[in-house]
Amino acid sequence: MKHVIVTGAAQGIDYFFAEELLAKGYVVTVLDLEPERLAPLAEKSENLLALQCDVQNAQQIKIAVSKAISTFGPPTCAVHNACLCPFGPVEGMSEIRFRDAYEVNTLGALRLSKAVLPYMKEQRGGRIIFTSSGVGVTGFAGISPYASSKGAIESLAKCLAIEYADWGITFHLFHPPLTHTASSAPLPVPKEMMASSEAVGKGLARHMGDQSFVICHSFSQRLQTGLCYHFPLAMGRMMSRMTARYQKMQQTGG
């Protein structure tokens, strides 16, 4: 059976991503700080292994990946979804908050890659997917640690795609829309404008095998992501202005 290793799937998009993979007959290993949150899925399937793991710790990832492989065999796919999203203006943001975001979002992706690459090289094939974000392409006001760390994994994925092509290992980016998750909850955006975690997670699972570098859960999201790549600053400014207007309306009761 095909084995997928996922970081940060105890809630939100990748919880439903894991659920859909299990329904499709995959075996799934989840690395997360709170693996107990996956108990409802574990009760329904013996093909799920949930391991406690901090993606900021390379040794923990290496040990967890080794345990996953001893349980289910080498992974055919690894997905880095764990993320941290500090909010606030850059002048009031400490460097520590930036480092924390990069440790989880960017270096977490690198650590996972380094842990699974030897096994994928041995089998001469596999795919590694990083969960990115439109704001990593466009920029966005008030979340520069998160947005810039996502921009970094965009470049990291491109570099590794070139570096490991001869081994049959491909790198890809998931590009979900603004989704109703714990990470996005502090954003001053109407909840009705946010996509459903379940719809996005299950959609990404269905498209996980797409050959394109950028993978979206739906055709409409692919179009929106295309606009972000073609008009990055314009899209970032537009989304930031819309958010600021909504926040002002909420504050004034308008």
Legacy VTK file of the C-alpha trace (Angstrom):
# vtk DataFile Version 3.0
C-alpha trace
ASCII
DATASET POLYDATA
POINTS 254 float
0.000 0.000 0.000
1.105 3.575 -0.604
2.492 5.263 2.495
2.110 9.012 3.089
3.869 10.874 5.923
2.227 14.153 6.950
3.302 16.797 9.471
0.757 18.886 11.330
-2.404 16.904 10.582
-3.989 16.782 14.033
-6.496 19.463 13.042
-7.523 21.717 10.188
-6.916 21.015 6.504
-4.599 18.057 6.877
-6.810 16.255 9.387
-9.341 15.886 6.594
-6.517 15.286 4.123
-5.443 12.280 6.230
-9.038 11.111 6.612
-9.538 11.113 2.835
-6.269 9.276 2.218
-7.301 6.558 4.651
-10.647 6.263 2.869
-8.752 5.819 -0.396
-6.734 2.930 1.013
-3.450 4.657 1.818
-1.482 4.050 4.986
-0.775 7.342 6.754
1.723 8.473 9.366
1.064 11.806 11.061
3.792 13.698 12.904
2.282 16.276 15.239
2.668 17.868 18.652
-0.814 16.613 19.597
-1.255 13.158 18.049
-4.061 12.358 20.475
-6.319 14.601 18.385
-6.257 11.897 15.713
-7.925 9.338 17.998
-11.238 9.465 16.053
-9.421 8.467 12.860
-7.288 5.855 14.615
-10.430 4.214 15.989
-11.750 3.780 12.454
-8.570 2.623 10.734
-5.548 0.471 11.504
-3.701 2.195 8.673
-2.965 5.333 10.697
0.116 5.877 12.830
0.086 9.096 14.871
3.421 10.071 16.418
4.308 12.971 18.657
6.941 15.055 16.930
8.182 18.644 16.965
9.222 19.684 13.455
11.678 22.118 15.022
13.723 19.120 16.146
15.572 17.305 13.358
16.338 14.288 15.534
12.690 13.838 16.489
11.689 13.899 12.825
14.386 11.397 11.924
13.303 9.007 14.698
9.605 9.387 13.820
10.232 8.761 10.112
12.287 5.670 10.971
9.449 4.339 13.146
6.921 5.093 10.404
8.990 3.167 7.871
9.446 0.197 10.185
5.653 0.125 10.558
4.413 0.814 7.022
7.484 0.733 4.780
9.161 3.553 2.823
6.958 6.564 2.030
5.762 7.220 -1.487
4.862 10.781 -0.464
5.703 13.207 2.357
3.715 16.373 3.059
4.855 19.250 5.260
1.796 21.043 6.576
2.811 22.071 10.114
2.780 25.852 10.379
3.019 28.813 12.698
1.409 32.162 11.869
2.352 35.116 14.117
0.190 38.220 13.619
1.143 41.882 14.034
2.954 44.825 12.434
6.605 44.216 11.655
7.898 47.069 13.892
6.361 45.453 16.947
7.372 41.929 15.975
10.414 40.476 17.676
13.036 38.586 15.708
12.164 35.551 17.812
8.693 35.435 16.269
10.253 35.482 12.802
12.659 32.710 13.787
9.831 30.634 15.235
7.852 30.928 11.989
10.871 29.964 9.899
11.754 27.085 12.241
8.326 25.512 11.782
7.259 26.579 8.305
10.514 26.576 6.340
13.103 24.571 8.230
10.426 22.053 9.191
9.937 21.404 5.469
13.691 21.044 5.019
14.031 18.660 7.970
11.218 16.434 6.750
12.775 16.343 3.282
16.182 15.368 4.630
14.602 12.609 6.722
12.723 10.948 3.839
15.063 11.617 0.913
17.483 8.726 1.617
14.584 6.244 1.450
13.143 7.812 -1.701
16.575 7.803 -3.339
16.922 4.111 -2.534
13.619 3.335 -4.251
14.382 5.941 -6.951
11.073 7.689 -6.675
8.677 9.617 -4.487
7.088 12.995 -4.075
7.483 15.664 -1.426
4.876 18.393 -1.004
5.116 21.621 0.992
1.942 23.457 1.969
2.406 27.012 0.769
0.061 30.007 0.742
-1.022 32.741 -1.622
0.437 35.318 0.757
3.819 33.674 0.297
3.576 34.870 -3.298
1.737 38.188 -2.904
2.657 39.429 0.553
0.032 40.562 3.046
-0.100 43.188 5.785
0.404 42.074 9.365
1.691 38.522 8.831
5.190 39.055 7.438
6.824 36.178 9.420
4.328 33.674 8.034
4.177 35.099 4.508
7.945 35.379 4.103
8.496 31.854 5.459
6.021 30.534 2.904
7.839 32.483 0.199
11.017 30.725 1.295
9.533 27.256 0.874
8.387 28.224 -2.625
12.050 28.694 -3.558
13.175 25.670 -1.532
10.762 23.409 -3.412
12.044 24.700 -6.768
15.661 24.118 -5.785
15.019 20.590 -4.555
12.871 19.753 -7.588
15.878 20.492 -9.790
18.400 18.839 -7.455
16.565 15.506 -7.123
14.961 15.153 -10.554
17.481 12.504 -11.624
16.370 10.319 -8.710
12.752 10.349 -9.835
11.786 12.444 -6.794
9.402 15.304 -7.457
8.625 18.354 -5.324
5.315 20.183 -5.303
3.416 22.935 -3.498
-0.088 22.697 -2.069
-1.856 26.038 -2.450
-5.016 26.044 -0.328
-7.296 29.101 -0.260
-7.918 31.156 2.862
-9.412 28.427 5.022
-11.242 28.411 8.339
-8.547 26.958 10.636
-7.041 27.706 14.033
-4.158 29.523 12.326
-6.429 31.830 10.338
-8.914 32.507 13.138
-7.278 35.800 14.271
-7.522 37.293 10.765
-10.188 40.029 10.554
-11.912 38.321 7.637
-15.590 37.262 7.481
-15.798 33.565 8.215
-18.140 33.117 5.249
-15.251 34.181 3.000
-13.102 31.320 4.307
-13.171 27.894 2.741
-14.102 24.765 4.677
-11.174 22.783 6.102
-12.939 19.571 5.153
-13.557 20.595 1.537
-9.981 21.806 1.081
-8.325 18.869 2.847
-10.284 16.209 0.980
-9.855 18.076 -2.300
-6.077 18.188 -1.865
-6.053 14.451 -1.115
-7.877 13.811 -4.382
-5.372 15.947 -6.310
-2.249 14.811 -4.452
-1.010 12.868 -7.454
-1.303 15.762 -9.917
1.831 16.277 -11.984
1.783 20.084 -11.774
4.256 21.842 -9.476
1.438 23.826 -7.836
-1.462 21.675 -6.626
-4.849 23.138 -5.657
-7.996 21.508 -4.311
-10.254 22.940 -7.024
-10.206 24.542 -10.469
-11.342 27.916 -9.111
-8.503 27.938 -6.595
-6.049 27.155 -9.391
-7.286 30.242 -11.252
-6.973 32.422 -8.152
-3.469 31.106 -7.455
-2.522 31.845 -11.061
-3.565 35.471 -10.558
-1.383 35.657 -7.462
1.654 34.463 -9.415
1.002 36.816 -12.324
0.096 39.935 -10.294
1.674 39.337 -6.870
1.921 42.836 -5.420
-1.404 43.997 -6.848
-3.181 40.975 -5.369
-1.440 41.412 -2.015
-2.396 45.080 -1.805
-5.982 44.359 -2.814
-6.432 41.616 -0.210
-4.796 43.739 2.495
-7.056 46.719 1.710
-10.169 44.538 1.753
-9.187 43.097 5.114
-8.435 46.549 6.561
-11.834 47.861 5.409
-13.639 44.949 6.989
-11.722 45.406 10.243
-12.617 49.091 10.318
-16.285 48.269 9.736
-16.223 45.821 12.627
-14.636 48.376 14.933
-17.133 51.106 14.028
-20.113 48.786 13.912
-20.724 49.669 10.259
LINES 1 255
254 0 1 2 3 4 5 6 7 8 9 10 11 12 13 14 15 16 17 18 19 20 21 22 23 24 25 26 27 28 29 30 31 32 33 34 35 36 37 38 39 40 41 42 43 44 45 46 47 48 49 50 51 52 53 54 55 56 57 58 59 60 61 62 63 64 65 66 67 68 69 70 71 72 73 74 75 76 77 78 79 80 81 82 83 84 85 86 87 88 89 90 91 92 93 94 95 96 97 98 99 100 101 102 103 104 105 106 107 108 109 110 111 112 113 114 115 116 117 118 119 120 121 122 123 124 125 126 127 128 129 130 131 132 133 134 135 136 137 138 139 140 141 142 143 144 145 146 147 148 149 150 151 152 153 154 155 156 157 158 159 160 161 162 163 164 165 166 167 168 169 170 171 172 173 174 175 176 177 178 179 180 181 182 183 184 185 186 187 188 189 190 191 192 193 194 195 196 197 198 199 200 201 202 203 204 205 206 207 208 209 210 211 212 213 214 215 216 217 218 219 220 221 222 223 224 225 226 227 228 229 230 231 232 233 234 235 236 237 238 239 240 241 242 243 244 245 246 247 248 249 250 251 252 253
